[in-house]
Amino acid sequence: PLHDARALTRWAQSPYFFLAEGNYPFPSTYITFSVTEGKAFPLPSWPMRVACERGIDADFGVRVDGSVADVNFTLSLGDLEVAVDWADATGNGDTLTAEQLEASGVMRLAAAVAAAALAD
């Protein structure tokens, strides 16, 4: 469950991290074996390219204001906002209605991340 803004940002970051760390020109279980308690799920050759080909590179309307380099920025997606300041992340997701969350597109983004991560 995503109980707070930090959990959302960690969840959204994880697939990109694992795909980038395992972005080899050949299929590999190196990363997935180490993060899944001994269960190896093979990543394809160039998994970042594969994820992009499957729609994760679509424009979901995410806006970034501030300095990503200084880890002090705000991510916005419709009415949904997550403020990141080094080790702290706060958001307004718990104050939004179901209609606002749906209109933000966050569920479409979550579905694209899940589909890219789970694609064979």
C-alpha positions as CSV (number, residue, x, y, z in Angstrom):
1,P,0.0,0.0,0.0
2,L,1.1,3.5,-0.7
3,H,0.4,5.3,2.5
4,D,2.3,8.5,2.0
5,A,4.2,10.6,-0.6
6,R,7.6,9.0,0.2
7,A,6.1,5.5,-0.4
8,L,4.8,6.7,-3.8
9,T,8.1,8.2,-4.9
10,R,10.0,5.0,-3.8
11,W,7.5,2.8,-5.6
12,A,7.7,4.9,-8.8
13,Q,11.5,5.1,-8.7
14,S,12.2,1.3,-8.1
15,P,11.5,0.0,-11.6
16,Y,13.7,2.7,-13.2
17,F,16.5,2.0,-10.8
18,F,16.4,-1.8,-11.4
19,L,16.1,-1.4,-15.2
20,A,19.0,1.1,-15.3
21,E,21.2,-1.1,-13.1
22,G,20.5,-4.1,-15.3
23,N,20.7,-2.2,-18.6
24,Y,23.1,-4.6,-20.3
25,P,23.3,-5.5,-24.0
26,F,22.4,-9.1,-23.1
27,P,19.6,-10.8,-21.0
28,S,20.5,-11.0,-17.4
29,T,19.2,-12.0,-14.0
30,Y,22.0,-10.2,-12.1
31,I,19.9,-7.4,-10.6
32,T,16.6,-9.4,-10.2
33,F,18.4,-12.3,-8.4
34,S,19.8,-9.9,-5.8
35,V,16.6,-8.0,-5.1
36,T,14.1,-10.9,-5.1
37,E,15.4,-13.2,-2.4
38,G,17.0,-15.7,-4.8
39,K,14.3,-15.7,-7.4
40,A,15.8,-14.7,-10.7
41,F,13.5,-13.0,-13.2
42,P,15.4,-12.3,-16.4
43,L,15.6,-8.8,-17.8
44,P,15.8,-8.6,-21.6
45,S,18.8,-7.1,-23.4
46,W,18.7,-3.3,-22.9
47,P,15.7,-3.3,-20.6
48,M,15.4,0.5,-20.5
49,R,14.9,0.5,-24.2
50,V,12.3,-2.2,-23.9
51,A,10.4,-0.3,-21.2
52,C,10.4,2.8,-23.4
53,E,9.1,0.8,-26.4
54,R,6.2,-0.4,-24.2
55,G,4.9,3.1,-23.5
56,I,6.7,4.2,-20.3
57,D,8.3,7.1,-22.3
58,A,4.8,8.6,-23.0
59,D,4.1,12.1,-21.8
60,F,2.0,11.7,-18.7
61,G,2.1,15.4,-17.9
62,V,4.4,15.2,-14.9
63,R,5.8,18.6,-14.1
64,V,9.0,19.1,-12.1
65,D,9.7,22.5,-10.4
66,G,12.8,23.1,-8.4
67,S,16.2,21.5,-8.5
68,V,16.5,17.8,-9.0
69,A,20.3,18.1,-8.7
70,D,19.8,19.6,-5.2
71,V,17.1,17.1,-4.4
72,N,14.7,19.9,-3.7
73,F,11.8,19.8,-6.1
74,T,8.0,19.4,-6.5
75,L,6.4,16.8,-8.8
76,S,3.0,17.7,-10.1
77,L,0.5,15.6,-12.0
78,G,-2.8,17.3,-12.3
79,D,-3.9,18.3,-8.8
80,L,-1.5,15.7,-7.3
81,E,1.7,17.1,-5.8
82,V,4.7,15.5,-4.1
83,A,7.3,17.9,-2.6
84,V,10.8,16.3,-2.2
85,D,13.4,17.9,0.0
86,W,16.4,15.6,0.3
87,A,15.2,12.9,2.7
88,D,11.6,14.2,3.1
89,A,8.7,13.8,0.7
90,T,5.3,15.1,1.4
91,G,2.2,15.1,-0.8
92,N,-1.4,16.1,-1.0
93,G,-2.8,12.8,-2.3
94,D,-4.8,12.1,0.9
95,T,-6.6,15.4,0.5
96,L,-7.8,14.8,-3.1
97,T,-11.0,13.2,-4.2
98,A,-11.2,10.0,-6.2
99,E,-12.2,12.2,-9.2
100,Q,-9.2,14.4,-8.8
101,L,-6.8,11.4,-8.6
102,E,-8.4,9.9,-11.6
103,A,-8.1,13.1,-13.6
104,S,-4.5,13.6,-12.6
105,G,-3.5,10.5,-14.6
106,V,-1.5,8.9,-11.8
107,M,-3.4,5.6,-12.3
108,R,-2.5,5.6,-16.0
109,L,1.2,6.3,-15.0
110,A,1.1,3.5,-12.4
111,A,-0.4,1.1,-15.0
112,A,2.3,1.9,-17.5
113,V,5.1,1.4,-15.0
114,A,3.6,-1.9,-13.9
115,A,3.1,-3.1,-17.5
116,A,6.7,-2.2,-18.4
117,A,8.1,-3.9,-15.3
118,L,6.0,-7.0,-15.7
119,A,6.2,-7.4,-19.5
120,D,7.8,-10.6,-20.6
